[in-house]
């Protein structure tokens, strides 16, 4: 029986068989007990007649009551009839030897009684008194032994009947423990592994569930199917990542070309103008061209610096920092901008704020990028919300940064972390800020999500581990 179903059915059949056998034994014991009770009632009748016979015997010998002699003969015949009717049971209970002695005592008592009956009224009748009493006492003793032996048989049957429920309870308990063990080992433990593997898959880690090679039950089949599914998801995920990487490379290349091409073209045009007309231009106009040239050079420098930040791979300097202090320091950097834009800041704490292991400069840069984006999304003022508290799982802190800006269209929300993607006008941004932020959060072992409702605003949620993370 390899499957869980077959094992459960096997245990159930064994339990049903045991219950059936127990019921049969109980029925048999009850039937036997009923017969034994009936039999001991017959033995009690035998002893009752025998005691009445002895009572009449005393009346005859002590009171010289001749009428007692007829009663003695009557009760003797009654006792003898019952004895003969029960002789097979008496022989079975007392054994052949005692049965013979019992029978001999009856025969001798009957003989002595008959002799005394023939001598009734004679003085010699008293001579058989002692002999008759001796045989009568023997009959009483054998009858008491018979009843005592039968009572022991009844007690033995009752003990058997009491033992059956105890035995049934013990076997039921053992069966229950076996079922619990099978459930724990073959169902609960594999399901726990399945739960852990599902959580790892949700976090992007595709690890197969360990399966014993000698098992072939329903749960094992389920785990095998799960491993196959996880492998296919991992394969398709890798293919998807590869295709997105290729698309990102294309976007990245075209973005670099586009972003650098514009200031370079402007620089080229300004230099051409200065070469051709520089000597004849007024000083004020020439100075304006030089300023434009510096602006375009600064723009090119900003693009290159953003690219360096985006591709930065140097090792972070991790230290345990109070999260609230870092958020407050970042807010101070944009405090003036908030006042100029008439933006109201609302800060909220939820629960205990635990310190996190981070590179404070890098994480501050990530937070600053999101805050600047939020400010730029509210040119006419609005509300900027910052909420801190425990994350969705244990050992995780969460930062929510929300604005009341114009929001992001639903068809663009999945693209905001791609390099060079921007919703602003050309020249107003490089499109690398959120990409850099995403990379910083990921290198800290965290994650970042975004939710937006067009016309109402956007909320970025950052999740950071409170433990040390090694990339």
C-alpha positions in Angstrom: 0.0 0.0 0.0 1.9 3.0 -1.3 -0.7 5.6 -1.6 -2.1 7.5 1.4 -5.6 6.6 0.4 -4.8 2.8 0.3 -3.2 3.1 3.8 -6.1 4.9 5.2 -8.5 2.4 3.8 -6.4 -0.5 5.1 -6.4 1.0 8.6 -10.2 1.7 8.4 -10.8 -1.9 7.3 -8.7 -3.2 10.2 -10.6 -1.0 12.7 -14.0 -2.2 11.2 -12.8 -5.8 11.5 -11.8 -5.3 15.1 -15.1 -3.6 15.9 -16.9 -6.6 14.3 -14.9 -9.1 16.2 -15.4 -7.2 19.4 -19.1 -7.0 18.9 -19.2 -10.8 18.2 -17.2 -11.5 21.3 -19.4 -9.2 23.4 -22.5 -10.9 22.0 -21.1 -14.3 22.8 -20.1 -13.3 26.3 -23.5 -11.8 26.9 -25.2 -15.0 25.6 -22.9 -17.2 27.8 -23.5 -15.0 30.8 -27.3 -15.3 30.3 -27.0 -19.1 30.2 -24.8 -19.1 33.2 -27.2 -16.9 35.2 -30.0 -19.2 34.2 -27.9 -22.2 35.2 -27.0 -20.7 38.6 -30.7 -20.0 39.2 -31.3 -23.8 38.7 -28.4 -24.5 41.1 -30.0 -22.2 43.6 -33.3 -24.1 43.2 -31.4 -27.3 43.7 -29.9 -25.9 46.9 -33.3 -24.5 48.0 -34.9 -27.9 47.7 -31.9 -29.5 49.5 -32.2 -27.0 52.3 -35.9 -27.6 52.7 -35.2 -31.4 52.7 -32.7 -30.8 55.6 -35.2 -28.7 57.5 -37.8 -31.5 57.3 -35.1 -33.9 58.3 -34.6 -31.9 61.5 -38.3 -31.8 62.2 -38.5 -35.6 61.8 -35.6 -36.4 64.1 -36.0 -33.7 66.7 -39.8 -33.2 66.9 -40.6 -36.8 66.0 -43.1 -35.4 63.4 -44.1 -38.3 61.2 -45.6 -36.0 58.6 -42.2 -34.5 58.0 -41.1 -37.9 56.6 -43.5 -37.6 53.7 -42.3 -34.1 53.0 -38.7 -35.3 53.1 -39.5 -37.9 50.5 -41.2 -35.2 48.3 -38.3 -32.8 48.5 -35.8 -35.6 48.0 -37.6 -36.6 44.7 -37.6 -32.9 43.7 -33.9 -32.6 44.5 -33.0 -35.8 42.7 -34.9 -34.8 39.6 -33.1 -31.5 39.4 -29.8 -33.2 40.1 -30.3 -35.6 37.2 -31.5 -32.8 34.9 -28.3 -30.8 35.6 -25.9 -33.7 35.8 -24.0 -32.8 32.6 -23.5 -29.2 33.7 -22.5 -30.4 37.2 -20.0 -32.9 35.8 -18.6 -30.1 33.5 -18.2 -27.6 36.4 -17.1 -29.9 39.2 -15.3 -32.6 37.3 -16.0 -36.3 37.0 -14.5 -37.3 40.4 -16.5 -34.8 42.5 -19.6 -35.5 40.4 -19.3 -39.2 41.4 -18.9 -38.3 45.1 -21.8 -36.0 44.8 -23.9 -38.7 43.2 -22.8 -41.3 45.8 -23.9 -38.9 48.6 -27.3 -38.7 47.0 -27.6 -42.5 46.7 -26.5 -43.1 50.3 -28.8 -40.3 51.6 -31.7 -41.8 49.7 -30.8 -45.3 51.0 -30.5 -44.2 54.6 -33.8 -42.3 54.4 -35.6 -45.3 52.9 -34.3 -47.5 55.8 -35.4 -44.9 58.3 -38.8 -44.7 56.7 -39.3 -48.5 57.1 -38.4 -48.2 60.8 -40.6 -45.2 61.4 -42.1 -45.3 64.9 -39.4 -47.8 66.2 -36.8 -46.8 68.7 -34.1 -48.1 66.3 -34.9 -45.3 63.8 -32.8 -43.0 65.8 -29.7 -45.1 64.9 -29.7 -43.8 61.3 -29.9 -40.2 62.4 -26.2 -39.5 62.5 -25.6 -41.3 59.2 -28.4 -39.4 57.4 -27.1 -36.1 58.8 -23.6 -36.9 57.6 -24.8 -37.6 54.0 -27.1 -34.5 54.1 -24.1 -32.3 55.2 -22.1 -33.8 52.3 -24.9 -32.9 49.9 -24.9 -29.3 51.2 -21.1 -29.0 50.9 -21.1 -30.3 47.3 -23.9 -28.0 46.4 -22.1 -25.0 47.9 -19.0 -26.0 46.0 -21.0 -26.3 42.8 -22.5 -22.8 43.2 -19.2 -21.2 44.2 -17.5 -22.7 41.1 -20.3 -21.4 38.9 -20.0 -18.0 40.4 -16.3 -18.0 39.6 -17.1 -18.8 36.0 -19.6 -15.9 35.9 -16.9 -13.6 37.4 -14.5 -14.8 34.7 -17.0 -14.0 32.0 -17.6 -10.6 33.4 -13.9 -9.9 33.5 -13.6 -10.9 29.9 -16.5 -8.5 29.0 -14.7 -5.7 30.9 -11.4 -6.4 29.2 -12.9 -6.1 25.7 -13.7 -2.3 25.9 -10.2 -1.7 27.4 -8.6 -3.7 24.6 -10.7 -1.9 22.0 -9.7 1.5 23.5 -6.1 0.6 23.4 -6.2 -0.6 19.7 -8.2 2.5 18.8 -5.6 4.7 20.5 -2.8 3.0 18.6 -4.7 3.3 15.3 -5.3 7.0 16.0 -1.6 7.6 16.7 -0.7 5.7 13.5 -3.2 7.8 11.5 -1.7 11.0 13.1 1.8 9.9 12.3 0.8 9.2 8.7 -1.0 12.5 8.4 2.0 14.4 9.9 4.7 12.7 7.9 2.9 12.2 4.6 0.6 15.2 4.5 1.4 18.0 6.8 5.2 18.0 6.4 5.1 17.9 2.6 2.4 20.6 2.6 4.7 22.8 4.8 7.5 22.3 2.3 5.1 23.2 -0.4 4.1 26.4 1.5 7.8 27.4 2.0 8.6 26.7 -1.7 5.6 28.8 -2.8 6.8 31.7 -0.6 10.3 31.5 -2.1 8.8 31.5 -5.6 6.8 34.6 -4.7 10.2 36.2 -3.8 11.8 35.0 -7.0 13.7 32.0 -5.7 12.9 28.9 -7.6 14.0 25.9 -5.5 12.4 22.4 -6.0 10.8 20.7 -3.1 12.7 17.7 -1.8 10.8 14.4 -2.6 11.7 10.9 -1.3 12.5 8.7 -4.3 10.7 5.7 -2.7 7.4 7.5 -2.2 4.6 7.3 -4.7 1.5 8.7 -3.1 -0.9 11.6 -3.8 1.2 14.2 -2.0 4.4 13.1 -3.8 2.6 13.4 -7.1 1.4 16.9 -6.1 5.0 17.9 -5.2 6.3 16.5 -8.4 3.8 18.5 -10.4 4.7 21.6 -8.3 8.4 21.1 -9.0 7.6 20.8 -12.7 5.5 24.0 -12.6 8.3 25.8 -10.7 10.8 24.7 -13.3 8.6 25.9 -16.1 8.0 29.2 -14.4 11.7 29.6 -13.8 12.4 28.8 -17.5 9.8 31.2 -18.7 10.9 33.8 -16.2 14.5 33.6 -17.5 13.2 33.9 -21.0 11.1 36.9 -20.0 14.0 38.5 -18.2 16.3 37.9 -21.2 13.7 39.5 -23.6 13.3 42.4 -21.2 17.1 42.8 -20.9 17.3 43.0 -24.7 14.5 45.5 -24.8 16.2 47.5 -21.9 19.5 47.4 -23.8 17.7 48.8 -26.8 16.0 51.5 -24.7 19.2 52.2 -22.8 21.2 52.6 -26.0 18.7 54.8 -27.7 18.2 56.8 -24.5 21.9 57.4 -24.2 22.1 58.4 -27.8 19.1 60.7 -27.6 20.0 62.3 -24.3 23.6 63.0 -25.2 22.9 63.9 -28.8 20.7 66.9 -27.9 23.3 68.8 -25.7 26.1 67.8 -28.1 24.2 69.1 -31.1 23.5 72.3 -29.1 27.1 72.6 -28.2 28.1 72.1 -31.8 25.7 74.8 -33.1 26.9 77.3 -30.4 30.6 76.6 -31.3 29.8 77.0 -35.0 28.2 80.3 -34.3 31.1 81.5 -32.2 33.6 80.4 -34.9 31.7 82.1 -37.7 30.4 85.3 -36.0 32.3 85.4 -32.8 34.4 88.4 -33.7 31.5 90.5 -34.8 29.0 89.6 -32.0 28.4 92.0 -29.2 30.0 91.1 -25.9 26.6 90.6 -24.3 25.4 88.1 -27.0 28.8 86.3 -27.0 28.5 86.0 -23.2 25.0 84.6 -23.6 26.3 81.9 -26.0 29.0 81.0 -23.6 26.4 80.6 -20.8 24.3 78.4 -23.1 27.4 76.4 -23.9 28.0 75.8 -20.1 24.4 74.8 -19.6 24.6 72.2 -22.3 27.9 71.0 -20.9 26.4 70.7 -17.4 23.4 68.8 -18.9 25.8 66.4 -20.5 27.7 66.0 -17.2 24.4 65.3 -15.4 23.5 62.6 -17.9 26.9 60.9 -17.5 26.7 61.2 -13.7 23.2 59.6 -13.7 24.6 56.8 -15.9 27.4 56.2 -13.4 24.9 56.1 -10.5 22.7 53.7 -12.5 25.6 51.3 -13.2 27.3 51.8 -9.8 28.5 48.4 -8.4 30.8 49.4 -5.6 30.2 47.8 -2.2 27.8 49.5 0.1 28.9 50.6 3.6 26.2 49.0 5.7 25.5 50.3 9.2 22.6 50.1 11.6 20.6 53.4 11.2 17.4 54.5 12.8 15.0 54.7 9.9 13.1 57.7 11.2 16.3 59.7 11.5 17.3 59.0 7.9 13.8 60.0 6.6 13.9 63.2 8.6 17.3 64.1 7.2 16.1 63.6 3.7 13.0 65.7 4.3 15.2 68.6 5.5 16.9 68.5 2.1 13.7 69.3 0.3 12.1 71.5 3.0 12.6 74.7 1.1 11.3 73.3 -2.1 8.2 72.1 -0.3 7.5 75.7 1.0 8.2 77.2 -2.4 5.7 74.8 -4.1 3.1 75.3 -1.3 3.2 71.5 -0.5 2.0 70.3 2.9 4.0 67.5 4.4 2.1 64.9 6.5 4.3 62.4 8.4 2.9 59.4 10.1 4.3 56.5 12.3 2.5 53.2 12.5 3.7 50.9 15.3 7.3 50.4 16.4 10.0 51.8 14.0 13.0 49.4 14.0 16.5 50.4 12.9 17.7 48.9 9.5 21.1 47.9 8.1 21.7 50.2 5.2 24.1 52.4 3.3 22.7 55.7 4.5 24.0 57.8 1.6 22.7 55.4 -1.0 19.3 55.0 0.6 19.0 58.7 1.2 19.7 59.2 -2.5 16.8 56.7 -3.3 14.4 58.5 -1.0 15.5 61.9 -2.4 14.7 60.8 -5.9 11.2 59.8 -5.0 10.6 63.0 -3.0 11.8 65.1 -5.9 9.5 63.2 -8.3 6.6 63.7 -5.9 7.3 67.5 -5.7 7.6 67.8 -9.5 4.3 66.0 -9.8 2.6 68.8 -7.8 3.5 72.1 -9.5 0.4 73.8 -8.1 0.9 72.5 -4.6 -0.7 69.6 -2.8 -0.1 67.1 0.0 3.0 64.9 0.4 2.5 62.0 2.8 5.3 59.9 4.4 4.2 56.9 6.5 6.6 54.5 8.3 5.8 51.3 10.1 6.2 47.5 10.1 6.0 45.7 6.7 3.8 42.9 5.5 6.1 40.2 7.0 8.1 39.9 10.2 11.5 41.6 10.2 10.5 44.1 7.6 10.0 47.9 7.7 7.8 49.9 5.3 8.0 53.5 4.0 5.1 54.9 2.0 5.6 58.1 0.1 2.4 59.5 -1.5 1.5 62.6 -3.4 -1.6 64.3 -4.7 -0.2 65.0 -8.2 -1.6 64.1 -11.6 -0.7 60.4 -11.2 0.7 57.9 -13.7 -1.4 56.3 -16.5 -2.2 52.6 -15.9 -0.4 51.6 -19.2 2.8 53.3 -18.0 3.0 52.2 -14.3 4.9 49.0 -15.1 7.6 51.0 -17.1 8.5 53.7 -14.5 11.5 51.8 -13.2 12.9 51.2 -16.7 16.0 53.3 -17.5 15.4 56.5 -19.5 11.6 56.2 -19.1 10.0 59.5 -18.0 6.6 61.1 -18.2 8.1 64.6 -18.2 8.9 66.8 -21.2 12.1 66.4 -23.0 15.0 68.1 -21.3 13.3 68.1 -17.9 14.8 64.8 -16.7 17.1 61.9 -17.7 14.6 59.1 -16.8 17.2 57.4 -14.6 16.0 58.6 -11.1 13.6 55.8 -10.4 15.8 53.2 -12.1 18.7 54.2 -9.7 16.2 54.1 -6.8 15.0 50.6 -7.8 18.6 49.4 -8.0 19.5 50.8 -4.6 16.5 49.2 -2.9 17.2 45.9 -4.5 20.8 45.9 -3.4 19.7 46.5 0.2 17.6 43.3 -0.1 14.3 45.2 -0.2 11.6 45.9 -2.8 9.7 48.8 -4.1 6.2 49.0 -5.5 4.1 51.8 -7.0 0.4 52.4 -7.1 -1.2 55.3 -8.9 -4.6 56.7 -9.8 -4.6 59.2 -12.6 -5.8 62.6 -11.5 -5.5 61.7 -7.7 -1.8 60.9 -7.1 0.8 58.2 -6.7 2.2 56.1 -3.8 5.6 54.5 -3.7 6.1 51.8 -1.0 9.6 50.7 0.0 10.1 47.5 2.0 13.4 47.1 3.9 14.7 44.2 6.0 15.8 44.9 9.5 18.6 42.3 9.3 21.9 42.5 7.4 21.6 41.7 3.7 24.6 40.7 1.5 24.1 41.1 -2.2 
